[in-house]
Amino acid sequence: RKYALMTPNCTTALHLILHSLGIRKGDNVINQECTWVAAAAAVLYTGARNNFADINEENWCLDETSLVKKINKNTKAVIISDIYGNMPNIRKIDKICKENNLYLIEDSAEALGSRYYKGRAGSFGIASVFSFHRTKTLTTGEGGMLLTNNKKLYETCKFFRDQGRNKFQTYNIDELGFKYMPFNLQAALGYSQLKKINEIVDKKRWIFFEYKKNFNKMKNIQFNLENNNFFNGCWATTIVIGKEYNLSAKKVMSILIKKGFPVRPFFTPLSSMKPFFNKKSQVLNKKSYDISSRGLTLPSALNLKASQIKQYSKAVIEVLNKVY
């Protein structure tokens, strides 16, 4: 990307983009059901509304068929979220957005290091964002980054990031902006990690392939997407348990926690949460609710050892084999 602005976190970066694009009350933005709440929260901060689309069964990201059905006269933008290192079918989604004159924004918070064909995560749409939260591949404790090739959007975001400050009169503001400036220690920590980003991504991918190796005899277990057209940065190794097991992720988690193996769930559909509650979306976005109910996110910290991954894999496999 030609231009970049660091922010205190990824949520503020998303809000800054939406506000600078003129998204306001009366507009709606299409988001995917399963992602971290930041993408949907940023829309509400502008006064606009979310319109939740279903996710794709293969990549767990925005489904292009569902997207087409969600577009209406008030739709102004589409946010795609690259969850767990996965990325959606961006070529098709980008084409749909261009045909309908919609802004495409890429939430790459979880996909640093991923590549869709030859395009890196964070290089798609009018603008994109990364997260440097304490759990992310590159971390500054908290932090985010906004990227774009659009100079006008960059200048507008830069203006609103610093309270709408007048360029020439230090203590005057021209418009009401936001206090979304980062600080130097964040930037220094991020820069030190950026210099070894290939090493960090390689470790994330090693963790992913260690899990896959341990699960190689297990049937009907879906891992993060990886194929000839897609290189996964593997922020967090995640599995979706096959329907054949007739076992919910919630049940598996309960058993694992009792055994002393902490585990995190798949993202909960946003339309089930109080701030974004939408009964219609719950009925229409069936794949999101189904996949979420069967998904587990496995420990993926950079300090994991092969013996720990093997021990954890064994615990999960034992739970699944008892009921299969």
DRENTORSE-860122 format. One record per residue (C-alpha): z, x, y; residue in one letter. Coordinates in steps of 0.5 Angstrom, whole numbers, plus 500, padded with zeros to 3 digits. Layout:
residues N
ZXYa/...
end
This chain:
residues 324
500500500r/499502507k/505500510y/512499508a/519497511l/526498507m/531492508t/538491506p/536488499n/530484496c/532477498t/531479506t/525482504a/522476501l/525472507h/522476512l/515476509i/515468509l/518467516h/513472519s/507468515l/509462519g/512458513i/517453516r/520446515k/514441512g/511447508d/512448500n/511455496v/510455489i/515459485n/516460477q/521456474e/524463471c/526468475t/532471479w/534466485v/532470491a/525468491a/527461491a/533462496a/528465501a/524459501v/530455503l/532460508y/525458512t/526450511g/520450507a/521447500r/520450493n/515447488n/517450481f/511451476a/512453469d/512460466i/507463461n/509464453e/506470453e/508474459n/514469461w/511469468c/508464473l/503460468d/496459472e/494453469t/501450471s/500453478l/493449479v/497443478k/502444483k/498445489i/498440494n/496439502k/503442504n/502448499t/502455504k/504460499a/505462492v/510467489i/509471483i/515474480s/514480475d/520479470i/523484466y/517489467g/512483465n/507481470m/503475470p/495474469n/494476477i/486476477r/486469475k/492467480i/489471486d/482467485k/486461485i/490463491c/483465495k/480458493e/485454496n/487459502n/494460500l/498467501y/500470495l/506474495i/508479489e/516479487d/516486484s/523487484a/524488476e/517491475a/517498478l/513503474g/509497471s/501496471r/496491470y/490494468y/489499473k/493496479g/501498480r/506492480a/507491488g/500492490s/498485489f/497479494g/498480502i/505483501a/510485495s/517487495v/522491490f/529491489s/534497489f/540493487h/545497482r/542494476t/534496478k/530502475t/530505482l/537504485t/540505492t/546501490g/543495494e/537495498g/529493498g/522494500m/517490503l/510493502l/503490505t/496493507n/496488513n/498491519k/499485523k/504482518l/507489518y/508489525e/511482525t/516483520c/518490523k/519486529f/523480526f/527485522r/531488528d/533482531q/526481535g/528486539r/523488545n/519494545k/521497552f/527494554q/533496548t/538490549y/533485550n/530480545i/523477545d/525472539e/530470535l/530475529g/534478523f/539484522k/535486516y/535494518m/537498512p/542505513f/540512512n/545513506l/541508502q/534511504a/537518502a/539516495l/533512494g/528518496y/532522491s/531517485q/523516487l/522524486k/524523479k/521516478i/517518472n/523521468e/527514470i/521510467v/520514461d/527513459k/526505460k/520505456r/524509451w/530504450i/524499449f/521502444f/527504440e/529497440y/522495437k/523500432k/530497430n/527490430f/520492426n/522489420k/524482423m/519477424k/518472430n/522476435i/518477441q/519483446f/517484453n/509484454l/505491452e/498491451n/491495452n/491492459n/498492461f/503498461f/510495462n/516499466g/521496462c/526494467w/530490462a/529490454t/528482453t/527478446i/525471445v/528468438i/523465434g/523457433k/524458426e/531461426y/533454429n/538458433l/539458441s/540464445a/547461447k/550461440k/547468439v/551470445m/557467443s/557471436i/555477439l/561477445i/566476439k/564482436k/564486442g/557486444f/556484451p/549481452v/546477458r/541471457p/534470459f/533467466f/536460467t/530455470p/531454477l/530447477s/537446473s/541449479m/544445484k/541448490p/534447487f/535441483f/529437481n/529433475k/521432475k/520439474s/525439468q/521434465v/514438466l/516445466n/517445458k/515452456k/520455461s/526451459y/524452451d/523460452i/530460457s/534457451s/531462446r/531469450g/536474450l/537481455t/539487451l/543492454p/538497458s/542502462a/539509463l/545512459n/544509453l/543513447k/539512440a/546511436s/548505441q/541502441i/541502433k/548499433q/547494438y/540492434s/544492428k/549487430a/543482433v/540483427i/546481422e/547475426v/540472426l/539474418n/545470417k/541463419v/534465417y/
end
